[in-house]
């Protein structure tokens, strides 16, 4: 599921990038692929 700006129901948004440990599965960080899509809202 993509992340999209609040109040912008028709926006496609952007995907998420997860960095995680291959041994235990703990998520180390979560980022958005294209943060520039959220500028100038």
Protein Blocks (a to p, Z undefined) as FASTA:
>chain_A
ZZddehilmbgbjaddddddfklopafbdcdfblmlmgoZZ
